[in-house]
Structures are given as C-alpha cells and as structure tokens.
Amino acid sequence: MKFKVNRDHFSNGLAQVLNVVGTRPTMPVLSNVLIEAEDDHLDLTTTNLDLGIRCRIKATIQQSGSSTLPVRRLASIVRELPSLDVLVETSANHQVKLTSGGSNFRIMGIPKEDFPPLPEFADEHTFTLEQSVLSQMVASVAYAQSQDESRHFLNGVYFDFKDDKLTLVATDGRRLALVHREMDFGGNEGGSLILPAKTVGELQRLLAKDEELSVSVAFNDRRVAFHIEVPDNDSGLTDKVQLISKVVEGNYPNYQQVIPKEVHQRVKVDRELFLQCIHRAALVTSDKSNSVKIKLSNSLLEINAASPDFGEAHESLAVEYNGPDLQVAFNPGFLMDPLKALSKDQVIFELKDEVSPGVFKTDGNFLCVIMPVRF
C-alpha cells in the first residue's frame, strides 16, 4: 500500500471514525482504523463490534493495499504533521511509514485479516429523508433516553415507521419525549427499531443541519445502517458516511399509555424566556432539593425554588391565563432539556394538578410528558 493524501483531509476522515473506538477494547485490533487504498480514495473503518463506521476520502493511490493502525495515535500524529502533503506506505512486518515535510514516523500495524469486517445484511426496510429533518427529530427526544442498564430496552430512541409517518420516542420512566413527521414511504412497508444510545450520539454528530442532504435508513430485526450524504466542501470526504449498528433487542413499552388524553389548563409561553427563568431559579437548588415550583394564577406564571443550603429564587412571567390557581413541582433539568432541544419560539405547557404530569407541546407534532415532584 502506498498513497499520497492531504493532511487535513486525512485528519478529517480520522475524526469521522474516531468516536466509535472504545477506551478499553476487548481485542487490540479494535483500537485500530482499517485503511483501504484503492482507485482514487481511501476507505477508513472502525468498529467496536456493536457499532461500526466507514467513510471515504480523496487520495492519490500509487499502490493499492490495506493495513490497520492505532486510530487515536494516528489521528494525533496526522494533526501535527508539518506539511499538507503526506506520503503513507507499508513496509515489512506490517509497519507503516508516514512522511510529511521533514517528519518521518513508523507505526506498527495489524493486518487487515485480523480486523472484523462491518456486517452485511439484507435490508428488510429502507427509508430516505432529509438529514436536517432527522437531526431535529433526534435532538427533540434524545435527552429522554434512560441511563438505567437494567432496562436496556429504554437505553435508546424508538423509531417507528408506520402509516406514512415516522415517530421517534425516548423515555426513562420519569419523562417521555415524542416527535413525529409525515413521510412518503413510497410503498415501503412500515417497521420499527430501538436505536442504542451510543449510535444515537454518533448519528447526531454526523447529520448535517443546514444542508439539503439525504440520509437513508435500512434495517432488519438485528441491525440498522445509515447512509449519510456528506456536504460538497473541502473536507476531503466523498460520497457517503456509512454507520452500521446493532439494534436494541426487546419490545418497546406502550408509550401511549402515559400520554395524558385530556387537556386541562394550558398556557402558551415564550420558549427562550421560560428556559432562562427556570435556569436562573435552578441556581439555588441542590441535590437534596432539586425541584422548582411552577405556579399559575390570573395572567401570571411564577417559578419558585429554594434549598436550605443556598436560599430562594423567584421568577415571574406575564401569560394569557384565566383558569384556577395551580401549583406543580418539577425537576428543573427535565423542564430545561426539551426547551433547549426545540427551535420553536413558543411552546404550550399543559398542567392538571400537583400529582399529574406536565406536558410540553408544539404544533401538534411534538410532546414531552414530565412527571411531577411531590411537594
């Protein structure tokens, strides 16, 4: 294997695949990136056996071939090389030589044959949508994923393709976030999957937010693949980034049961202003007193927080409300997470009583159910 590559393009490609590699892999080769040189490009691949990623960058290939190198060490070296032109070639005993300007490195590699290949699988379901749409949908619910390993089927985001509508759901048992979007499935049958939290994080990082680029989702009962178009810029990336992951085994709970069916007291609030008020009030909370009280009265929404260690805070907002006085306490982080994730200027906040959940809504396609804290 021998090729020339732009330093920044090489660095960008390694950055795309770096996060998948764990800090304590079960096999030495899982710390490595597989580099395959062919035609006019390099394919860079990493995997942790549950999740794998591959991207392609432009390069001048003088001799086709492959090798695997420690990805974190390689990325650190490439970033610091003095010249934009980098020459890479393999030598005996799986050593790889890097030359750039006056710098020369020899790095011990592991042969490709020891590297576990990314799985290939039959696509039972395939759907395509805009990256910006999927990015916003995932951000709208990802914060509600469970961290409890004993409830593994909640450690991820539920994707449901059904009735020409994509629905994403995440819950940890104390809150539930849901967003849906009408889609043209083009005759494809529906299907569902639970995307693991690690894969959710990688997907959020890879999806473009401003470009009109597409992402295709292909999955079966065991695996899912995302083929993500890359922007046409000077990153050196070409074609698509491929993300392949195992899905979470198990059945997702019937989330419809926890969504309140009745609308009680509701108030429309400025999202950013509400977020700022909750954030300020939460500054006096503590681990032992981690709640803020939301009080609704005539034309007024008040936010109160107190703790023995720090003192008290009071915030107020003028709102259009003429219902009965109502006071409910919530975990401030649970209130702020959806407000941070959303982009709408205004949100609707619905309440019933001090023991019933509060609900954030926007435009009929998003809701977040938050369980209250007992006084």
TABEL-V166575 format. One record per pair of residues at least 12 apart in sequence whose ideal C-beta (glycine too) atoms are under 10 Angstrom apart, sorted by the first residue. I is the first residue (numbers start at 1). J is the second residue. If there is no record, write none. Layout:
<<I,J> <I,J>>
//
This chain:
<<1,35> <1,36> <1,37> <1,38> <1,42> <1,61> <1,62> <1,63> <1,64> <1,65> <1,66> <1,67> <1,88> <1,89> <1,90> <1,91> <1,96> <1,109> <1,112> <2,37> <2,60> <2,61> <2,62> <2,63> <2,64> <2,65> <2,87> <2,88> <2,89> <2,90> <2,97> <3,35> <3,37> <3,38> <3,40> <3,41> <3,42> <3,59> <3,60> <3,61> <3,62> <3,63> <3,64> <3,65> <3,86> <3,87> <3,88> <3,89> <4,59> <4,60> <4,61> <4,62> <4,85> <4,86> <4,87> <4,88> <4,89> <4,99> <5,35> <5,37> <5,41> <5,42> <5,57> <5,58> <5,59> <5,60> <5,61> <5,78> <5,84> <5,85> <5,86> <5,87> <5,88> <5,98> <5,100> <5,236> <6,57> <6,58> <6,59> <6,60> <6,84> <6,85> <6,86> <6,234> <6,236> <7,78> <7,79> <7,80> <7,81> <7,82> <7,83> <7,84> <7,85> <7,86> <7,100> <7,101> <7,236> <8,78> <8,79> <8,81> <8,84> <8,86> <8,234> <8,235> <8,236> <9,42> <9,57> <9,58> <9,59> <9,78> <9,84> <9,86> <9,234> <9,235> <9,236> <9,237> <9,238> <10,35> <10,42> <10,44> <10,57> <10,58> <10,59> <10,74> <10,75> <10,78> <10,79> <10,81> <10,84> <10,86> <10,88> <10,98> <10,100> <10,236> <11,57> <11,74> <11,75> <11,76> <11,77> <11,78> <11,79> <11,80> <11,81> <11,86> <11,235> <11,236> <12,55> <12,57> <12,78> <12,230> <12,233> <12,234> <12,235> <12,236> <12,237> <13,33> <13,35> <13,41> <13,42> <13,43> <13,44> <13,55> <13,56> <13,57> <13,58> <13,59> <13,75> <13,78> <13,235> <13,236> <13,237> <13,238> <13,241> <14,33> <14,35> <14,44> <14,46> <14,55> <14,57> <14,69> <14,71> <14,72> <14,74> <14,75> <14,76> <14,77> <14,78> <14,79> <15,44> <15,55> <15,75> <15,78> <15,79> <15,205> <15,235> <16,44> <16,46> <16,53> <16,54> <16,55> <16,56> <16,57> <16,202> <16,205> <16,206> <16,230> <16,235> <16,237> <16,241> <16,243> <17,33> <17,34> <17,44> <17,45> <17,46> <17,47> <17,52> <17,53> <17,54> <17,55> <17,71> <17,75> <17,202> <17,241> <17,243> <18,33> <18,44> <18,46> <18,53> <18,71> <18,72> <18,74> <18,75> <19,46> <19,48> <19,51> <19,53> <19,198> <19,201> <19,202> <19,205> <19,206> <20,33> <20,45> <20,46> <20,47> <20,48> <20,50> <20,51> <20,52> <20,53> <20,71> <20,198> <20,199> <20,202> <20,243> <20,245> <21,33> <21,46> <21,47> <21,48> <21,51> <21,53> <21,70> <21,71> <21,72> <21,75> <22,48> <22,49> <22,50> <22,51> <22,198> <23,72> <25,47> <25,48> <25,49> <26,48> <26,49> <27,49> <27,110> <27,114> <27,115> <27,116> <28,68> <28,70> <28,110> <28,114> <29,47> <29,68> <29,70> <29,109> <29,110> <29,111> <29,112> <29,113> <29,114> <29,115> <29,116> <30,46> <30,47> <30,48> <30,49> <30,68> <30,71> <30,115> <30,116> <31,46> <31,48> <31,68> <31,69> <31,70> <31,71> <31,72> <31,73> <31,110> <32,45> <32,46> <32,47> <32,67> <32,68> <32,69> <32,70> <32,71> <32,72> <32,73> <32,74> <32,109> <32,110> <32,112> <32,114> <32,115> <33,45> <33,46> <33,47> <33,53> <33,67> <33,68> <33,69> <33,70> <33,71> <33,72> <33,74> <33,75> <33,109> <33,115> <34,46> <34,47> <34,52> <34,54> <34,66> <34,67> <34,68> <34,69> <34,71> <34,109> <34,110> <34,112> <34,114> <34,115> <34,116> <34,117> <34,118> <35,59> <35,65> <35,66> <35,67> <35,68> <35,69> <35,71> <35,74> <35,88> <35,90> <35,96> <35,109> <35,112> <36,54> <36,56> <36,64> <36,65> <36,66> <36,67> <36,68> <36,112> <36,115> <37,59> <37,60> <37,61> <37,62> <37,63> <37,64> <37,65> <37,66> <37,67> <37,88> <37,89> <37,90> <38,56> <38,59> <38,61> <38,64> <38,65> <38,66> <39,59> <39,61> <39,64> <40,56> <40,58> <40,59> <40,60> <40,61> <40,238> <41,56> <41,57> <41,58> <41,59> <41,60> <41,61> <41,236> <41,237> <41,238> <41,239> <42,55> <42,56> <42,57> <42,58> <42,59> <42,61> <42,66> <42,88> <42,236> <42,238> <43,55> <43,56> <43,57> <43,66> <43,239> <43,242> <44,56> <44,57> <44,71> <44,74> <44,237> <44,241> <45,66> <45,68> <45,71> <45,112> <45,115> <45,116> <45,117> <45,118> <45,242> <45,244> <46,68> <46,71> <46,115> <46,118> <47,115> <47,116> <47,117> <47,118> <47,119> <47,244> <48,116> <48,198> <48,245> <49,116> <49,119> <49,246> <50,196> <50,198> <50,199> <50,244> <50,245> <50,246> <51,118> <51,196> <51,198> <51,199> <51,201> <51,202> <51,243> <51,244> <51,245> <51,246> <52,116> <52,117> <52,118> <52,119> <52,223> <52,225> <52,242> <52,243> <52,244> <52,245> <52,246> <53,118> <53,199> <53,202> <53,206> <53,226> <53,228> <53,241> <53,242> <53,243> <53,244> <53,245> <54,118> <54,240> <54,241> <54,242> <54,243> <54,244> <55,206> <55,228> <55,230> <55,235> <55,236> <55,237> <55,238> <55,239> <55,240> <55,241> <55,242> <55,243> <56,230> <56,236> <56,237> <56,238> <56,239> <56,240> <56,241> <56,242> <57,230> <57,235> <57,236> <57,237> <57,238> <57,239> <58,235> <58,236> <58,237> <58,238> <59,86> <59,88> <59,236> <59,238> <60,85> <60,87> <62,87> <62,88> <62,89> <63,89> <63,90> <65,89> <65,90> <65,112> <66,90> <66,109> <66,111> <66,112> <66,113> <66,115> <67,88> <67,89> <67,90> <67,94> <67,95> <67,96> <67,107> <67,109> <67,110> <67,111> <67,112> <67,115> <68,94> <68,96> <68,109> <68,110> <68,111> <68,112> <68,113> <68,114> <68,115> <69,88> <69,94> <69,95> <69,96> <69,98> <69,107> <69,108> <69,109> <69,110> <70,107> <70,108> <70,109> <70,110> <73,105> <73,107> <74,88> <74,96> <74,98> <74,105> <74,107> <74,109> <77,98> <77,100> <77,103> <77,105> <77,107> <78,98> <78,100> <78,105> <80,100> <80,103> <81,98> <81,99> <81,100> <81,101> <81,103> <81,105> <82,100> <82,101> <82,102> <82,103> <83,99> <83,100> <83,101> <83,102> <83,103> <84,100> <84,101> <85,99> <85,100> <85,101> <86,98> <86,99> <86,100> <86,101> <86,103> <87,99> <87,100> <87,104> <88,100> <88,105> <88,107> <90,109> <90,111> <91,106> <91,109> <93,108> <93,109> <94,107> <94,108> <94,109> <94,110> <94,111> <94,112> <94,114> <95,107> <95,108> <95,109> <96,108> <96,109> <118,223> <118,225> <118,242> <118,243> <118,244> <119,222> <119,223> <119,225> <119,244> <119,245> <119,246> <120,223> <120,225> <120,244> <121,218> <121,219> <121,220> <121,221> <121,222> <121,223> <121,224> <121,225> <121,244> <122,218> <122,220> <122,223> <123,216> <123,217> <123,218> <123,219> <123,220> <123,223> <123,224> <123,225> <124,188> <124,189> <124,191> <124,218> <124,219> <124,220> <124,221> <125,159> <125,161> <125,185> <125,188> <125,189> <125,190> <125,191> <125,192> <125,193> <125,217> <125,218> <125,219> <125,220> <125,221> <125,224> <126,161> <126,185> <126,186> <126,188> <126,191> <126,216> <126,217> <126,218> <126,219> <126,225> <126,227> <127,159> <127,161> <127,166> <127,183> <127,184> <127,185> <127,186> <127,188> <127,190> <127,191> <127,215> <127,216> <127,217> <127,218> <127,219> <128,183> <128,184> <128,185> <128,186> <128,188> <128,214> <128,215> <128,216> <128,217> <128,218> <128,227> <129,166> <129,181> <129,183> <129,184> <129,214> <129,215> <129,216> <129,217> <130,181> <130,207> <130,208> <130,211> <130,212> <130,213> <130,214> <130,215> <131,203> <131,206> <131,207> <131,208> <131,209> <131,210> <131,211> <131,212> <131,213> <131,214> <131,215> <131,226> <131,228> <131,229> <131,230> <131,231> <132,207> <132,208> <132,209> <132,210> <132,211> <132,212> <132,213> <132,214> <132,215> <133,166> <133,181> <133,183> <133,207> <133,214> <133,215> <134,159> <134,166> <134,168> <134,181> <134,203> <134,204> <134,207> <134,208> <134,214> <134,215> <134,217> <134,226> <134,228> <135,203> <135,204> <135,205> <135,206> <135,207> <135,208> <135,209> <135,210> <135,215> <136,179> <136,181> <136,207> <136,209> <136,341> <136,342> <136,343> <136,366> <137,157> <137,159> <137,166> <137,167> <137,168> <137,179> <137,180> <137,181> <137,207> <137,365> <137,366> <138,157> <138,159> <138,168> <138,170> <138,179> <138,195> <138,200> <138,201> <138,203> <138,204> <138,207> <138,341> <139,168> <139,179> <139,200> <139,204> <139,207> <139,209> <139,340> <139,341> <139,342> <139,343> <140,168> <140,170> <140,177> <140,178> <140,179> <140,338> <140,341> <140,342> <140,343> <140,362> <140,365> <140,366> <140,367> <140,368> <141,157> <141,158> <141,167> <141,168> <141,169> <141,170> <141,171> <141,176> <141,177> <141,178> <141,179> <141,200> <141,337> <141,338> <141,341> <141,366> <141,368> <142,156> <142,157> <142,168> <142,170> <142,177> <142,195> <142,197> <142,200> <142,201> <142,203> <142,204> <142,337> <142,341> <143,170> <143,172> <143,175> <143,177> <143,333> <143,334> <143,336> <143,337> <143,338> <143,340> <143,341> <143,368> <144,157> <144,169> <144,170> <144,171> <144,172> <144,173> <144,174> <144,175> <144,176> <144,177> <144,178> <144,334> <144,337> <144,338> <144,341> <144,368> <144,369> <144,370> <145,157> <145,158> <145,170> <145,171> <145,172> <145,177> <145,195> <145,196> <145,197> <145,200> <145,201> <146,170> <146,171> <146,172> <146,173> <146,174> <146,175> <146,197> <147,172> <147,197> <148,172> <148,173> <151,171> <151,172> <151,173> <151,250> <151,253> <152,194> <152,196> <152,248> <152,249> <152,250> <153,194> <153,248> <153,249> <153,250> <153,251> <153,252> <153,253> <154,170> <154,171> <154,172> <154,173> <154,194> <154,197> <154,248> <154,250> <154,252> <154,253> <155,170> <155,172> <155,194> <155,195> <155,196> <155,197> <155,198> <155,200> <155,248> <155,250> <156,170> <156,193> <156,194> <156,195> <156,196> <156,197> <156,198> <156,199> <156,200> <156,245> <156,247> <156,248> <156,250> <156,252> <157,169> <157,170> <157,171> <157,177> <157,193> <157,194> <157,195> <157,196> <157,197> <157,199> <157,200> <157,203> <157,248> <157,252> <158,170> <158,171> <158,178> <158,192> <158,193> <158,194> <158,195> <158,248> <158,252> <158,253> <158,255> <159,191> <159,192> <159,193> <159,194> <159,195> <159,217> <159,219> <159,224> <159,247> <159,252> <160,178> <160,180> <160,190> <160,191> <160,192> <160,193> <160,194> <160,252> <160,255> <161,183> <161,185> <161,188> <161,189> <161,190> <161,191> <161,192> <161,193> <161,217> <161,219> <162,180> <162,185> <162,189> <162,190> <162,191> <162,192> <163,182> <163,183> <163,185> <163,190> <164,182> <164,183> <164,184> <164,185> <164,186> <164,188> <164,190> <165,180> <165,181> <165,182> <165,183> <165,185> <165,190> <165,365> <166,179> <166,180> <166,181> <166,182> <166,183> <166,185> <166,190> <166,217> <167,179> <167,180> <167,181> <167,192> <167,255> <167,365> <168,180> <168,181> <168,195> <168,200> <168,366> <169,192> <169,194> <169,252> <169,253> <169,255> <169,256> <170,194> <170,195> <170,197> <170,200> <170,252> <170,255> <170,368> <171,252> <171,253> <171,255> <171,258> <171,368> <171,369> <172,334> <173,253> <173,258> <173,371> <174,331> <174,334> <174,357> <174,369> <174,370> <174,371> <174,372> <174,373> <175,258> <175,330> <175,331> <175,333> <175,334> <175,335> <175,337> <175,338> <175,357> <175,358> <175,360> <175,368> <175,369> <175,370> <175,371> <176,253> <176,255> <176,256> <176,258> <176,259> <176,357> <176,359> <176,367> <176,368> <176,369> <176,370> <176,371> <177,255> <177,337> <177,338> <177,341> <177,360> <177,366> <177,367> <177,368> <177,369> <177,370> <178,255> <178,256> <178,259> <178,365> <178,366> <178,367> <178,368> <178,369> <179,341> <179,342> <179,362> <179,365> <179,366> <179,367> <179,368> <180,364> <180,365> <180,366> <180,367> <181,365> <181,366> <182,365> <191,217> <191,219> <191,220> <191,221> <192,219> <192,247> <192,251> <192,252> <193,217> <193,219> <193,220> <193,221> <193,222> <193,223> <193,224> <193,245> <193,247> <193,248> <193,252> <194,224> <194,247> <194,248> <194,249> <194,250> <194,251> <194,252> <195,217> <195,219> <195,224> <195,226> <195,245> <195,246> <195,247> <195,248> <196,224> <196,245> <196,246> <196,247> <196,248> <197,248> <198,245> <198,246> <199,224> <199,226> <199,243> <199,244> <199,245> <199,246> <199,247> <199,248> <200,245> <202,226> <202,241> <202,243> <202,245> <203,215> <203,217> <203,224> <203,226> <203,228> <203,243> <203,245> <205,243> <206,226> <206,228> <206,230> <206,241> <206,243> <207,226> <207,228> <207,241> <207,243> <208,228> <208,229> <208,230> <208,231> <210,231> <211,229> <211,230> <211,231> <211,232> <211,233> <212,229> <212,231> <213,228> <213,229> <213,230> <213,231> <213,232> <213,240> <214,227> <214,228> <214,229> <214,240> <215,227> <215,228> <215,229> <215,240> <215,241> <215,243> <216,228> <216,229> <216,240> <218,244> <219,245> <219,247> <220,247> <221,247> <221,249> <222,246> <222,247> <222,249> <223,244> <223,245> <223,246> <223,247> <224,243> <224,244> <224,245> <224,246> <224,247> <225,242> <225,243> <225,244> <225,245> <226,240> <226,241> <226,242> <226,243> <226,244> <226,245> <227,239> <227,240> <227,241> <227,242> <227,243> <227,244> <228,240> <228,241> <228,242> <228,243> <229,241> <255,369> <258,357> <258,369> <258,371> <259,357> <259,359> <259,367> <259,369> <260,350> <260,351> <260,352> <260,356> <260,357> <260,358> <260,359> <260,367> <260,369> <262,350> <262,352> <262,356> <263,348> <263,350> <263,352> <263,359> <263,361> <264,323> <264,324> <264,326> <264,350> <264,351> <264,352> <264,353> <264,356> <264,359> <265,296> <265,321> <265,323> <265,324> <265,325> <265,326> <265,328> <265,349> <265,350> <265,351> <265,352> <265,353> <266,296> <266,321> <266,323> <266,348> <266,349> <266,350> <266,351> <266,359> <266,361> <267,294> <267,296> <267,299> <267,301> <267,317> <267,319> <267,320> <267,321> <267,323> <267,326> <267,347> <267,348> <267,349> <267,350> <267,351> <268,319> <268,320> <268,321> <268,346> <268,347> <268,348> <268,349> <268,361> <269,301> <269,317> <269,319> <269,320> <269,321> <269,339> <269,346> <269,347> <269,348> <269,349> <269,360> <270,317> <270,319> <270,345> <270,346> <270,347> <271,338> <271,339> <271,340> <271,342> <271,343> <271,344> <271,345> <271,346> <271,347> <271,349> <271,360> <271,362> <272,339> <272,340> <272,342> <272,344> <272,345> <272,346> <273,315> <273,317> <273,339> <273,345> <273,346> <274,294> <274,301> <274,303> <274,315> <274,317> <274,319> <274,335> <274,336> <274,339> <274,346> <274,347> <274,349> <274,360> <275,335> <275,336> <275,337> <275,338> <275,339> <275,340> <275,342> <275,347> <276,315> <276,336> <276,339> <277,292> <277,301> <277,302> <277,303> <277,313> <277,314> <277,315> <277,316> <277,317> <277,335> <278,292> <278,294> <278,303> <278,305> <278,315> <278,330> <278,332> <278,333> <278,335> <278,336> <278,339> <279,292> <279,315> <279,332> <279,335> <279,336> <279,339> <279,340> <280,303> <280,305> <280,313> <280,314> <280,315> <281,293> <281,294> <281,302> <281,303> <281,304> <281,305> <281,306> <281,312> <281,313> <281,314> <281,315> <281,332> <281,335> <282,303> <282,305> <282,313> <282,331> <282,332> <282,333> <282,335> <282,336> <283,305> <283,310> <283,311> <283,313> <283,332> <284,304> <284,305> <284,306> <284,307> <284,309> <284,310> <284,311> <284,312> <284,313> <284,314> <285,305> <285,306> <285,307> <285,309> <285,310> <285,313> <285,331> <285,332> <285,333> <286,305> <286,306> <286,307> <286,308> <286,309> <286,310> <287,307> <287,309> <288,307> <288,308> <288,309> <289,305> <289,306> <289,307> <289,308> <289,309> <289,310> <289,373> <290,305> <290,307> <290,330> <290,331> <290,332> <290,333> <290,334> <290,373> <291,304> <291,305> <291,306> <291,307> <291,328> <291,329> <291,330> <291,331> <291,332> <291,334> <291,372> <291,373> <291,374> <291,375> <292,304> <292,305> <292,306> <292,313> <292,315> <292,328> <292,329> <292,330> <292,331> <292,332> <292,333> <292,335> <292,336> <292,373> <293,305> <293,306> <293,314> <293,327> <293,328> <293,329> <293,330> <293,354> <293,372> <293,373> <293,375> <294,326> <294,327> <294,328> <294,329> <294,330> <294,335> <294,349> <294,351> <294,358> <294,372> <295,314> <295,316> <295,325> <295,326> <295,327> <295,328> <295,329> <296,319> <296,321> <296,323> <296,324> <296,325> <296,326> <296,327> <296,328> <296,349> <296,351> <297,316> <297,319> <297,321> <297,322> <297,323> <297,324> <297,325> <297,326> <297,327> <298,319> <298,321> <298,322> <298,323> <298,324> <298,325> <299,317> <299,318> <299,319> <299,320> <299,321> <299,322> <300,316> <300,317> <300,318> <300,319> <300,321> <300,325> <301,315> <301,316> <301,317> <301,318> <301,319> <301,321> <301,349> <302,314> <302,315> <302,316> <302,317> <302,327> <303,315> <303,316> <303,317> <303,330> <303,332> <303,335> <304,316> <304,327> <304,329> <305,329> <305,332> <319,349> <323,351> <324,353> <326,351> <326,352> <326,353> <326,354> <327,351> <327,353> <327,354> <327,375> <328,351> <328,352> <328,353> <328,354> <328,355> <328,356> <328,357> <328,358> <328,370> <328,372> <328,373> <328,375> <329,354> <329,358> <329,372> <329,373> <329,374> <329,375> <330,351> <330,357> <330,358> <330,370> <330,371> <330,372> <330,373> <331,370> <331,371> <331,372> <331,373> <332,373> <334,358> <334,368> <334,370> <334,371> <334,372> <334,373> <335,349> <335,358> <335,360> <335,368> <335,370> <337,360> <337,368> <337,370> <338,360> <338,362> <338,366> <338,367> <338,368> <338,370> <339,360> <339,368> <341,366> <341,368> <342,360> <342,362> <342,366> <342,368> <343,362> <344,362> <344,363> <344,366> <345,362> <346,362> <346,363> <347,360> <347,361> <347,362> <347,363> <347,366> <347,368> <348,360> <348,361> <348,362> <348,363> <348,364> <348,367> <349,361> <349,368> <349,370> <350,367> <350,369> <351,372> <352,372> <353,372> <354,372> <354,373> <354,374> <354,375> <355,371> <355,372> <355,374> <355,375> <356,371> <356,372> <357,369> <357,370> <357,371> <357,372> <358,370> <358,371> <358,372>>
//
